[in-house]
Amino acid sequence: MRSERKNFFKIDWILVMVYFFLICFGLANIISSSISGENISLLDFNTLYGKQFVFIIISFVIIIISLSIEVKFYERFSSVFYLVCILFILGLFLFGDRINGALSWYSFSGITLQPSEFMKVGVALAVAKFISDFQTNLKKSQDQIKIFLIIFLPILLIVLQNDTGTSIVFLSLFFVLYREGISQIYLFIAFLVLTISILTIKTSISTALFLSTILLLLNYFYKNRKSRSLIKSILILIFSLAISVITNYTYSNVLKTHQKNYISVWLNLEKDPIKIKQMKRTILYNLNESEKAISSGGLSGKGYLEGTRTIGNFVPEQHSDYIFSSVGEEWGFLGSSFIIILYIILIIRIISLSEMQKNHFSRIYGYSVASIIFMHFMINIGMVLGVTPTIGIPLPFLSYGGSSLLAFTLLLFIFIRLDANRINEW
């Protein structure tokens, strides 16, 4: 206990500095994307930036609490935290408010809370707890089923709330499972499903099946005779056909119109110039204006509070999911690159520290943190640049939102606390 107190402040200051810079930079861009000519006052809690300032203050309280708690607490009560988060998500079906079509929020006197954001912390802790248990062996099918249930249960509940974007983030934890020794077959299945699905939507079932057959034949004859398996190749082909049929049915009959439009734009399926022009005024408006804002920034940007599209509110949700477009317009290519570099430093630093952990729980949790932040970073910036489909998830620490900021703060500083105790572990 004395040694823990002695090393209380021996935290990784690189992570802390990157965190504080990101939230300060985020607040600055929330100000520029939400002001409407009024005098700027962080104490004006009727404004978005005023509310975000309150969230930042609360996050400081979370930091102090997170760093004050004994490290063993996180491991002992990880399952409890996971179950509490599950209960809060289940409660949304009875007491939740539907906002923008998603049943993902609790409202308390004008204050909203999104439990799915904190669920990321709960799943990361639960995954670390289960895998680090000495009785767990990810080579065993029963343990694989258990870890899949831990990950997919919140995914299912969040999908039922019509919040598909948030649910996708949890799939990043499969990177952690791969790191901890799960069979590579699951990565192969994931790659196969993704490839076949894209080919089916992009072309047709027959074309996707034809290309799959060609690849399987090439793979079959490329291998030596001892490793060849005709039965395995036939099973993969049948599986590919099933995935192709399911994808085609889902895309045609299950997905909503706006979801199909987003996929259509991403895969460049629409060729009619008139319809494309119409889409730019409707479902593609956010993306189109975002790309214009980023491109107008040039090399060094227009300057802080000088972005015409940012100040003019041309990009809806620019303070939230599309905040990177504000960065691009006002700070240009150099500023955008600097922010991207900060995220890369953050992720690589977490991975590096995770590898140094002597405690399995701390290592696995660290990799979970890195995976979740990476998934948010990749999808959000990819969405703003038009590289990935439009998926409404925030950019960690930058985007407006109390639930997101508080959850990511808790997620990160739990790891910082675990890492600070590394020298006491044997």
C-alpha positions as a Markdown table, in Angstrom:
| # | Residue | x | y | z |
|---|---|---|---|---|
| 1 | Met | 0.0 | 0.0 | 0.0 |
| 2 | Arg | 2.8 | 2.4 | 0.9 |
| 3 | Ser | 4.6 | 1.6 | -2.4 |
| 4 | Glu | 1.4 | 2.4 | -4.3 |
| 5 | Arg | 1.2 | 5.8 | -2.6 |
| 6 | Lys | 4.9 | 6.4 | -3.3 |
| 7 | Asn | 4.3 | 5.8 | -7.0 |
| 8 | Phe | 0.9 | 7.5 | -7.2 |
| 9 | Phe | 2.3 | 10.4 | -9.3 |
| 10 | Lys | 4.6 | 8.2 | -11.4 |
| 11 | Ile | 2.1 | 8.2 | -14.3 |
| 12 | Asp | 2.9 | 8.4 | -18.0 |
| 13 | Trp | 3.0 | 12.1 | -18.6 |
| 14 | Ile | 3.2 | 11.7 | -22.4 |
| 15 | Leu | -0.3 | 10.2 | -22.4 |
| 16 | Val | -1.5 | 12.9 | -20.0 |
| 17 | Met | -0.1 | 15.7 | -22.1 |
| 18 | Val | -1.6 | 14.3 | -25.4 |
| 19 | Tyr | -4.9 | 13.9 | -23.6 |
| 20 | Phe | -5.0 | 17.5 | -22.3 |
| 21 | Phe | -3.9 | 18.9 | -25.6 |
| 22 | Leu | -6.6 | 17.0 | -27.5 |
| 23 | Ile | -9.4 | 18.2 | -25.2 |
| 24 | Cys | -8.2 | 21.8 | -25.2 |
| 25 | Phe | -7.9 | 21.7 | -29.0 |
| 26 | Gly | -11.4 | 20.1 | -29.2 |
| 27 | Leu | -12.9 | 22.8 | -27.0 |
| 28 | Ala | -11.3 | 25.5 | -29.2 |
| 29 | Asn | -12.9 | 24.0 | -32.3 |
| 30 | Ile | -16.2 | 23.5 | -30.6 |
| 31 | Ile | -16.2 | 27.2 | -29.9 |
| 32 | Ser | -15.4 | 28.1 | -33.6 |
| 33 | Ser | -18.1 | 25.7 | -34.9 |
| 34 | Ser | -20.9 | 26.8 | -32.6 |
| 35 | Ile | -20.6 | 30.5 | -32.0 |
| 36 | Ser | -23.0 | 32.8 | -33.7 |
| 37 | Gly | -21.5 | 36.3 | -33.1 |
| 38 | Glu | -21.9 | 36.4 | -29.4 |
| 39 | Asn | -19.1 | 37.2 | -26.9 |
| 40 | Ile | -17.3 | 34.0 | -26.0 |
| 41 | Ser | -17.8 | 33.0 | -22.4 |
| 42 | Leu | -16.9 | 29.5 | -21.1 |
| 43 | Leu | -19.3 | 30.1 | -18.2 |
| 44 | Asp | -22.3 | 30.5 | -20.6 |
| 45 | Phe | -23.8 | 27.1 | -20.0 |
| 46 | Asn | -26.5 | 27.7 | -22.6 |
| 47 | Thr | -23.9 | 27.3 | -25.4 |
| 48 | Leu | -22.4 | 24.1 | -26.6 |
| 49 | Tyr | -18.8 | 25.2 | -25.7 |
| 50 | Gly | -20.0 | 26.2 | -22.2 |
| 51 | Lys | -21.5 | 22.7 | -21.7 |
| 52 | Gln | -18.4 | 21.1 | -23.0 |
| 53 | Phe | -16.3 | 23.1 | -20.6 |
| 54 | Val | -18.5 | 21.7 | -17.8 |
| 55 | Phe | -17.8 | 18.2 | -19.1 |
| 56 | Ile | -14.1 | 18.9 | -19.1 |
| 57 | Ile | -14.3 | 20.0 | -15.4 |
| 58 | Ile | -16.2 | 16.8 | -14.6 |
| 59 | Ser | -13.6 | 14.8 | -16.5 |
| 60 | Phe | -10.9 | 16.2 | -14.1 |
| 61 | Val | -12.9 | 14.8 | -11.2 |
| 62 | Ile | -13.0 | 11.4 | -13.0 |
| 63 | Ile | -9.2 | 11.6 | -13.5 |
| 64 | Ile | -8.6 | 12.2 | -9.8 |
| 65 | Ile | -10.9 | 9.4 | -8.8 |
| 66 | Ser | -9.5 | 7.0 | -11.3 |
| 67 | Leu | -5.9 | 7.7 | -10.2 |
| 68 | Ser | -6.9 | 7.4 | -6.5 |
| 69 | Ile | -8.4 | 4.0 | -6.6 |
| 70 | Glu | -6.3 | 1.0 | -5.8 |
| 71 | Val | -5.4 | -0.9 | -8.9 |
| 72 | Lys | -6.7 | -4.2 | -7.7 |
| 73 | Phe | -10.2 | -2.6 | -7.5 |
| 74 | Tyr | -10.4 | -2.5 | -11.3 |
| 75 | Glu | -9.7 | -6.2 | -11.7 |
| 76 | Arg | -11.9 | -7.3 | -8.8 |
| 77 | Phe | -14.9 | -5.3 | -9.8 |
| 78 | Ser | -14.6 | -5.4 | -13.6 |
| 79 | Ser | -17.4 | -8.0 | -14.0 |
| 80 | Val | -19.7 | -5.8 | -11.7 |
| 81 | Phe | -19.0 | -2.7 | -13.9 |
| 82 | Tyr | -19.8 | -4.7 | -17.0 |
| 83 | Leu | -23.1 | -6.0 | -15.6 |
| 84 | Val | -24.1 | -2.5 | -14.4 |
| 85 | Cys | -23.4 | -1.1 | -17.9 |
| 86 | Ile | -25.6 | -3.9 | -19.4 |
| 87 | Leu | -28.4 | -3.1 | -17.0 |
| 88 | Phe | -28.2 | 0.6 | -17.9 |
| 89 | Ile | -28.5 | -0.3 | -21.6 |
| 90 | Leu | -31.4 | -2.6 | -20.9 |
| 91 | Gly | -33.1 | 0.2 | -19.0 |
| 92 | Leu | -33.1 | 2.3 | -22.2 |
| 93 | Phe | -35.9 | 0.1 | -23.6 |
| 94 | Leu | -38.1 | 1.2 | -20.7 |
| 95 | Phe | -36.9 | 4.7 | -19.8 |
| 96 | Gly | -34.7 | 5.9 | -22.7 |
| 97 | Asp | -35.3 | 8.8 | -25.0 |
| 98 | Arg | -35.1 | 8.4 | -28.8 |
| 99 | Ile | -32.8 | 11.0 | -30.4 |
| 100 | Asn | -32.1 | 11.1 | -34.1 |
| 101 | Gly | -33.8 | 7.7 | -34.4 |
| 102 | Ala | -31.7 | 6.0 | -31.8 |
| 103 | Leu | -33.0 | 4.8 | -28.4 |
| 104 | Ser | -29.6 | 5.5 | -26.8 |
| 105 | Trp | -30.2 | 8.3 | -24.2 |
| 106 | Tyr | -31.4 | 9.0 | -20.7 |
| 107 | Ser | -32.6 | 12.5 | -20.2 |
| 108 | Phe | -32.5 | 14.2 | -16.8 |
| 109 | Ser | -33.7 | 17.8 | -16.7 |
| 110 | Gly | -32.1 | 18.7 | -20.0 |
| 111 | Ile | -29.0 | 16.6 | -19.3 |
| 112 | Thr | -28.5 | 13.5 | -21.5 |
| 113 | Leu | -26.4 | 10.4 | -20.8 |
| 114 | Gln | -25.5 | 7.7 | -23.4 |
| 115 | Pro | -24.8 | 4.4 | -21.6 |
| 116 | Ser | -23.2 | 2.8 | -24.7 |
| 117 | Glu | -20.2 | 5.1 | -24.4 |
| 118 | Phe | -19.5 | 3.7 | -20.9 |
| 119 | Met | -20.2 | 0.2 | -22.1 |
| 120 | Lys | -16.8 | 0.4 | -23.9 |
| 121 | Val | -15.1 | 0.7 | -20.6 |
| 122 | Gly | -17.2 | -2.1 | -19.2 |
| 123 | Val | -16.4 | -4.5 | -22.1 |
| 124 | Ala | -12.7 | -3.6 | -22.0 |
| 125 | Leu | -12.5 | -4.4 | -18.3 |
| 126 | Ala | -14.6 | -7.6 | -18.7 |
| 127 | Val | -12.4 | -8.8 | -21.6 |
| 128 | Ala | -9.2 | -8.2 | -19.7 |
| 129 | Lys | -10.6 | -9.9 | -16.6 |
| 130 | Phe | -11.8 | -13.0 | -18.4 |
| 131 | Ile | -8.7 | -13.5 | -20.6 |
| 132 | Ser | -6.3 | -12.9 | -17.7 |
| 133 | Asp | -7.9 | -15.6 | -15.6 |
| 134 | Phe | -5.4 | -18.4 | -15.3 |
| 135 | Gln | -8.2 | -20.9 | -16.1 |
| 136 | Thr | -9.0 | -19.3 | -19.4 |
| 137 | Asn | -7.5 | -20.8 | -22.6 |
| 138 | Leu | -8.6 | -19.1 | -25.8 |
| 139 | Lys | -7.7 | -22.3 | -27.7 |
| 140 | Lys | -10.7 | -24.0 | -26.1 |
| 141 | Ser | -14.0 | -23.7 | -27.8 |
| 142 | Gln | -16.0 | -23.1 | -24.6 |
| 143 | Asp | -13.8 | -20.2 | -23.6 |
| 144 | Gln | -14.1 | -18.8 | -27.1 |
| 145 | Ile | -17.9 | -18.9 | -26.8 |
| 146 | Lys | -17.7 | -17.1 | -23.4 |
| 147 | Ile | -15.5 | -14.3 | -24.7 |
| 148 | Phe | -17.7 | -13.9 | -27.8 |
| 149 | Leu | -20.8 | -13.6 | -25.6 |
| 150 | Ile | -19.0 | -10.8 | -23.5 |
| 151 | Ile | -18.4 | -8.8 | -26.7 |
| 152 | Phe | -21.5 | -9.6 | -28.7 |
| 153 | Leu | -24.1 | -9.1 | -26.0 |
| 154 | Pro | -23.7 | -5.3 | -25.9 |
| 155 | Ile | -23.4 | -5.2 | -29.7 |
| 156 | Leu | -26.8 | -6.9 | -30.0 |
| 157 | Leu | -28.4 | -4.6 | -27.4 |
| 158 | Ile | -27.0 | -1.5 | -29.1 |
| 159 | Val | -28.1 | -2.6 | -32.5 |
| 160 | Leu | -31.6 | -3.1 | -31.2 |
| 161 | Gln | -31.5 | 0.5 | -30.2 |
| 162 | Asn | -30.8 | 1.5 | -33.8 |
| 163 | Asp | -27.2 | 2.7 | -33.0 |
| 164 | Thr | -25.3 | 0.6 | -35.4 |
| 165 | Gly | -22.3 | 2.9 | -35.5 |
| 166 | Thr | -21.5 | 2.5 | -31.9 |
| 167 | Ser | -21.9 | -1.2 | -32.0 |
| 168 | Ile | -19.2 | -1.5 | -34.7 |
| 169 | Val | -16.6 | -0.2 | -32.3 |
| 170 | Phe | -16.8 | -3.3 | -30.1 |
| 171 | Leu | -15.5 | -5.4 | -33.0 |
| 172 | Ser | -12.1 | -3.7 | -32.5 |
| 173 | Leu | -11.6 | -6.0 | -29.5 |
| 174 | Phe | -11.0 | -8.9 | -31.9 |
| 175 | Phe | -7.5 | -7.4 | -32.4 |
| 176 | Val | -7.0 | -8.0 | -28.7 |
| 177 | Leu | -8.2 | -11.6 | -29.0 |
| 178 | Tyr | -5.8 | -12.1 | -31.8 |
| 179 | Arg | -3.0 | -10.7 | -29.7 |
| 180 | Glu | -3.8 | -13.1 | -26.9 |
| 181 | Gly | -3.7 | -16.2 | -29.1 |
| 182 | Ile | -7.1 | -16.9 | -30.5 |
| 183 | Ser | -7.2 | -18.9 | -33.7 |
| 184 | Gln | -6.4 | -17.1 | -36.9 |
| 185 | Ile | -9.4 | -18.7 | -38.5 |
| 186 | Tyr | -11.6 | -16.0 | -37.1 |
| 187 | Leu | -9.6 | -13.3 | -38.9 |
| 188 | Phe | -9.8 | -15.3 | -42.1 |
| 189 | Ile | -13.6 | -15.6 | -41.7 |
| 190 | Ala | -14.0 | -11.9 | -41.0 |
| 191 | Phe | -11.9 | -11.0 | -44.1 |
| 192 | Leu | -13.9 | -13.5 | -46.2 |
| 193 | Val | -17.2 | -12.1 | -45.0 |
| 194 | Leu | -16.2 | -8.5 | -45.7 |
| 195 | Thr | -14.7 | -9.3 | -49.1 |
| 196 | Ile | -17.7 | -11.4 | -50.3 |
| 197 | Ser | -20.1 | -8.8 | -49.0 |
| 198 | Ile | -18.4 | -5.9 | -50.8 |
| 199 | Leu | -18.2 | -8.0 | -54.1 |
| 200 | Thr | -21.8 | -9.0 | -53.9 |
| 201 | Ile | -23.0 | -5.4 | -53.4 |
| 202 | Lys | -20.6 | -4.1 | -55.9 |
| 203 | Thr | -21.3 | -6.7 | -58.6 |
| 204 | Ser | -23.7 | -9.6 | -58.1 |
| 205 | Ile | -24.0 | -13.0 | -56.3 |
| 206 | Ser | -22.8 | -14.9 | -59.4 |
| 207 | Thr | -19.7 | -12.6 | -59.9 |
| 208 | Ala | -18.8 | -12.8 | -56.2 |
| 209 | Leu | -19.1 | -16.6 | -56.3 |
| 210 | Phe | -17.1 | -16.9 | -59.6 |
| 211 | Leu | -14.2 | -14.8 | -58.1 |
| 212 | Ser | -14.3 | -16.8 | -54.9 |
| 213 | Thr | -14.1 | -20.1 | -56.9 |
| 214 | Ile | -11.1 | -18.8 | -58.9 |
| 215 | Leu | -9.2 | -17.8 | -55.8 |
| 216 | Leu | -10.0 | -21.1 | -54.1 |
| 217 | Leu | -8.7 | -23.0 | -57.1 |
| 218 | Leu | -5.5 | -21.0 | -57.3 |
| 219 | Asn | -5.0 | -21.5 | -53.6 |
| 220 | Tyr | -5.7 | -25.3 | -53.9 |
| 221 | Phe | -3.2 | -25.9 | -56.7 |
| 222 | Tyr | -0.6 | -23.6 | -55.2 |
| 223 | Lys | -0.4 | -25.6 | -52.0 |
| 224 | Asn | 1.6 | -28.8 | -51.9 |
| 225 | Arg | -0.3 | -32.1 | -52.1 |
| 226 | Lys | -0.1 | -32.9 | -48.4 |
| 227 | Ser | -1.8 | -29.6 | -47.3 |
| 228 | Arg | -4.5 | -29.7 | -50.0 |
| 229 | Ser | -8.0 | -30.3 | -48.8 |
| 230 | Leu | -10.8 | -30.6 | -51.4 |
| 231 | Ile | -13.5 | -30.9 | -48.7 |
| 232 | Lys | -12.2 | -27.7 | -46.9 |
| 233 | Ser | -12.3 | -25.8 | -50.2 |
| 234 | Ile | -15.8 | -26.9 | -51.0 |
| 235 | Leu | -17.0 | -25.9 | -47.5 |
| 236 | Ile | -15.4 | -22.4 | -47.9 |
| 237 | Leu | -17.2 | -22.1 | -51.3 |
| 238 | Ile | -20.5 | -23.1 | -49.7 |
| 239 | Phe | -19.9 | -20.6 | -46.9 |
| 240 | Ser | -19.1 | -17.9 | -49.5 |
| 241 | Leu | -22.3 | -18.6 | -51.3 |
| 242 | Ala | -24.3 | -18.3 | -48.1 |
| 243 | Ile | -22.7 | -15.0 | -47.2 |
| 244 | Ser | -23.3 | -13.6 | -50.7 |
| 245 | Val | -27.0 | -14.6 | -50.5 |
| 246 | Ile | -27.5 | -13.2 | -47.0 |
| 247 | Thr | -25.7 | -9.9 | -48.0 |
| 248 | Asn | -27.8 | -9.5 | -51.1 |
| 249 | Tyr | -31.0 | -10.1 | -49.2 |
| 250 | Thr | -30.0 | -7.8 | -46.3 |
| 251 | Tyr | -28.9 | -5.0 | -48.6 |
| 252 | Ser | -32.2 | -5.2 | -50.7 |
| 253 | Asn | -34.8 | -5.9 | -48.0 |
| 254 | Val | -33.4 | -5.1 | -44.5 |
| 255 | Leu | -31.3 | -1.9 | -44.7 |
| 256 | Lys | -33.1 | 1.4 | -44.7 |
| 257 | Thr | -32.9 | 3.7 | -47.7 |
| 258 | His | -30.4 | 6.1 | -46.1 |
| 259 | Gln | -28.1 | 3.2 | -45.1 |
| 260 | Lys | -28.2 | 1.8 | -48.7 |
| 261 | Asn | -27.4 | 5.3 | -50.0 |
| 262 | Tyr | -24.4 | 5.6 | -47.7 |
| 263 | Ile | -23.1 | 2.2 | -48.9 |
| 264 | Ser | -23.9 | 3.1 | -52.5 |
| 265 | Val | -21.8 | 6.3 | -52.2 |
| 266 | Trp | -18.9 | 4.6 | -50.5 |
| 267 | Leu | -18.7 | 1.9 | -53.2 |
| 268 | Asn | -19.3 | 4.3 | -56.0 |
| 269 | Leu | -22.3 | 2.4 | -57.2 |
| 270 | Glu | -24.3 | 5.4 | -58.4 |
| 271 | Lys | -23.3 | 6.5 | -62.0 |
| 272 | Asp | -26.2 | 8.9 | -62.8 |
| 273 | Pro | -24.8 | 12.4 | -62.6 |
| 274 | Ile | -28.3 | 13.9 | -62.0 |
| 275 | Lys | -29.0 | 11.6 | -59.1 |
| 276 | Ile | -25.5 | 12.2 | -57.7 |
| 277 | Lys | -26.1 | 16.0 | -57.8 |
| 278 | Gln | -29.4 | 15.5 | -56.0 |
| 279 | Met | -27.7 | 13.3 | -53.4 |
| 280 | Lys | -25.2 | 16.0 | -52.7 |
| 281 | Arg | -28.0 | 18.3 | -51.7 |
| 282 | Thr | -29.6 | 15.6 | -49.5 |
| 283 | Ile | -27.9 | 12.6 | -47.9 |
| 284 | Leu | -24.5 | 13.6 | -49.0 |
| 285 | Tyr | -24.8 | 17.2 | -47.9 |
| 286 | Asn | -22.7 | 16.7 | -44.7 |
| 287 | Leu | -20.0 | 14.9 | -46.5 |
| 288 | Asn | -19.9 | 17.3 | -49.4 |
| 289 | Glu | -19.7 | 20.4 | -47.3 |
| 290 | Ser | -17.2 | 18.7 | -45.0 |
| 291 | Glu | -14.9 | 17.9 | -48.0 |
| 292 | Lys | -15.3 | 21.5 | -49.2 |
| 293 | Ala | -14.3 | 22.9 | -45.8 |
| 294 | Ile | -11.2 | 20.7 | -45.5 |
| 295 | Ser | -10.0 | 21.5 | -49.0 |
| 296 | Ser | -10.6 | 25.2 | -48.5 |
| 297 | Gly | -8.1 | 25.2 | -45.6 |
| 298 | Gly | -5.1 | 24.6 | -47.9 |
| 299 | Leu | -1.7 | 24.1 | -46.4 |
| 300 | Ser | -1.9 | 26.3 | -43.2 |
| 301 | Gly | -5.6 | 27.0 | -42.9 |
| 302 | Lys | -7.7 | 30.2 | -42.8 |
| 303 | Gly | -6.9 | 30.8 | -39.2 |
| 304 | Tyr | -8.8 | 30.3 | -36.0 |
| 305 | Leu | -12.3 | 31.7 | -36.1 |
| 306 | Glu | -11.7 | 32.7 | -39.7 |
| 307 | Gly | -13.2 | 29.6 | -41.4 |
| 308 | Thr | -16.2 | 30.8 | -43.4 |
| 309 | Arg | -17.8 | 27.4 | -43.7 |
| 310 | Thr | -17.2 | 26.7 | -40.0 |
| 311 | Ile | -18.5 | 30.1 | -38.8 |
| 312 | Gly | -21.4 | 29.9 | -41.3 |
| 313 | Asn | -22.5 | 26.5 | -40.0 |
| 314 | Phe | -22.4 | 25.0 | -43.5 |
| 315 | Val | -21.6 | 21.6 | -42.0 |
| 316 | Pro | -24.2 | 20.2 | -39.7 |
| 317 | Glu | -22.9 | 18.4 | -36.6 |
| 318 | Gln | -19.5 | 20.1 | -37.2 |
| 319 | His | -19.0 | 20.4 | -33.4 |
| 320 | Ser | -19.6 | 16.7 | -33.0 |
| 321 | Asp | -19.0 | 13.9 | -35.6 |
| 322 | Tyr | -17.7 | 16.3 | -38.3 |
| 323 | Ile | -15.4 | 18.3 | -36.0 |
| 324 | Phe | -12.3 | 17.3 | -38.1 |
| 325 | Ser | -13.7 | 19.4 | -41.0 |
| 326 | Ser | -13.4 | 22.5 | -38.7 |
| 327 | Val | -9.8 | 21.5 | -38.0 |
| 328 | Gly | -9.1 | 21.2 | -41.7 |
| 329 | Glu | -10.5 | 24.5 | -42.7 |
| 330 | Glu | -9.1 | 26.6 | -39.9 |
| 331 | Trp | -5.7 | 24.9 | -39.4 |
| 332 | Gly | -5.2 | 23.4 | -42.8 |
| 333 | Phe | -3.1 | 20.4 | -43.8 |
| 334 | Leu | -0.4 | 21.1 | -41.2 |
| 335 | Gly | -2.9 | 21.4 | -38.4 |
| 336 | Ser | -4.8 | 18.3 | -39.5 |
| 337 | Ser | -1.6 | 16.3 | -39.8 |
| 338 | Phe | -0.5 | 17.4 | -36.3 |
| 339 | Ile | -3.8 | 16.2 | -34.8 |
| 340 | Ile | -3.5 | 12.9 | -36.7 |
| 341 | Ile | 0.1 | 12.5 | -35.4 |
| 342 | Leu | -1.1 | 13.1 | -31.8 |
| 343 | Tyr | -3.6 | 10.3 | -32.2 |
| 344 | Ile | -0.9 | 8.0 | -33.6 |
| 345 | Ile | 1.4 | 8.9 | -30.7 |
| 346 | Leu | -1.5 | 8.2 | -28.3 |
| 347 | Ile | -2.3 | 4.8 | -29.7 |
| 348 | Ile | 1.4 | 3.7 | -30.2 |
| 349 | Arg | 2.2 | 4.8 | -26.7 |
| 350 | Ile | -0.6 | 2.8 | -25.2 |
| 351 | Ile | 0.4 | -0.3 | -27.1 |
| 352 | Ser | 4.1 | 0.2 | -26.1 |
| 353 | Leu | 3.2 | 0.5 | -22.4 |
| 354 | Ser | 0.8 | -2.4 | -22.7 |
| 355 | Glu | 3.7 | -4.7 | -23.9 |
| 356 | Met | 5.7 | -3.6 | -20.8 |
| 357 | Gln | 3.0 | -4.6 | -18.3 |
| 358 | Lys | 3.9 | -7.5 | -16.0 |
| 359 | Asn | 0.2 | -8.1 | -15.1 |
| 360 | His | -1.8 | -9.8 | -17.8 |
| 361 | Phe | -5.0 | -7.9 | -16.8 |
| 362 | Ser | -3.2 | -4.6 | -17.3 |
| 363 | Arg | -1.7 | -5.6 | -20.7 |
| 364 | Ile | -5.0 | -6.9 | -22.1 |
| 365 | Tyr | -6.9 | -3.8 | -20.9 |
| 366 | Gly | -4.3 | -1.6 | -22.5 |
| 367 | Tyr | -4.7 | -3.3 | -25.8 |
| 368 | Ser | -8.4 | -2.9 | -25.5 |
| 369 | Val | -8.1 | 0.8 | -24.9 |
| 370 | Ala | -5.8 | 1.2 | -27.9 |
| 371 | Ser | -8.1 | -0.8 | -30.2 |
| 372 | Ile | -11.2 | 1.2 | -29.2 |
| 373 | Ile | -9.5 | 4.6 | -29.7 |
| 374 | Phe | -8.0 | 3.4 | -33.0 |
| 375 | Met | -11.4 | 2.2 | -34.3 |
| 376 | His | -13.0 | 5.6 | -33.4 |
| 377 | Phe | -10.1 | 7.5 | -34.9 |
| 378 | Met | -10.1 | 5.5 | -38.2 |
| 379 | Ile | -13.8 | 5.5 | -38.8 |
| 380 | Asn | -14.4 | 9.2 | -37.9 |
| 381 | Ile | -11.7 | 10.7 | -39.9 |
| 382 | Gly | -12.3 | 8.2 | -42.8 |
| 383 | Met | -16.0 | 9.2 | -42.7 |
| 384 | Val | -15.2 | 13.0 | -42.9 |
| 385 | Leu | -12.8 | 12.4 | -45.8 |
| 386 | Gly | -15.2 | 10.1 | -47.6 |
| 387 | Val | -12.9 | 7.0 | -47.3 |
| 388 | Thr | -15.3 | 5.0 | -45.1 |
| 389 | Pro | -19.1 | 4.9 | -45.1 |
| 390 | Thr | -20.9 | 7.6 | -43.0 |
| 391 | Ile | -21.0 | 6.2 | -39.5 |
| 392 | Gly | -22.0 | 8.6 | -36.7 |
| 393 | Ile | -19.3 | 8.1 | -34.0 |
| 394 | Pro | -17.4 | 10.9 | -32.3 |
| 395 | Leu | -13.7 | 11.6 | -32.5 |
| 396 | Pro | -12.2 | 10.8 | -29.1 |
| 397 | Phe | -11.5 | 13.8 | -26.9 |
| 398 | Leu | -12.2 | 16.3 | -29.7 |
| 399 | Ser | -15.9 | 15.9 | -30.5 |
| 400 | Tyr | -18.6 | 17.6 | -28.4 |
| 401 | Gly | -20.5 | 15.3 | -26.0 |
| 402 | Gly | -20.4 | 14.7 | -22.3 |
| 403 | Ser | -20.9 | 11.0 | -22.4 |
| 404 | Ser | -18.2 | 10.5 | -25.0 |
| 405 | Leu | -15.6 | 12.7 | -23.2 |
| 406 | Leu | -16.3 | 11.2 | -19.7 |
| 407 | Ala | -16.2 | 7.6 | -21.0 |
| 408 | Phe | -13.0 | 8.1 | -23.0 |
| 409 | Thr | -11.4 | 9.9 | -20.0 |
| 410 | Leu | -12.3 | 7.0 | -17.7 |
| 411 | Leu | -11.1 | 4.4 | -20.3 |
| 412 | Leu | -7.7 | 6.1 | -20.7 |
| 413 | Phe | -7.0 | 7.0 | -17.1 |
| 414 | Ile | -7.8 | 3.6 | -15.7 |
| 415 | Phe | -5.0 | 2.3 | -18.0 |
| 416 | Ile | -2.7 | 5.2 | -16.8 |
| 417 | Arg | -3.4 | 4.1 | -13.2 |
| 418 | Leu | -2.7 | 0.5 | -14.0 |
| 419 | Asp | 0.5 | 1.4 | -15.8 |
| 420 | Ala | 1.7 | 3.6 | -12.8 |
| 421 | Asn | 1.6 | 0.5 | -10.7 |
| 422 | Arg | 3.8 | -1.5 | -13.1 |
| 423 | Ile | 6.9 | -1.3 | -11.0 |
| 424 | Asn | 5.1 | -2.9 | -8.0 |
| 425 | Glu | 4.1 | -6.0 | -10.1 |
| 426 | Trp | 6.1 | -9.2 | -10.1 |
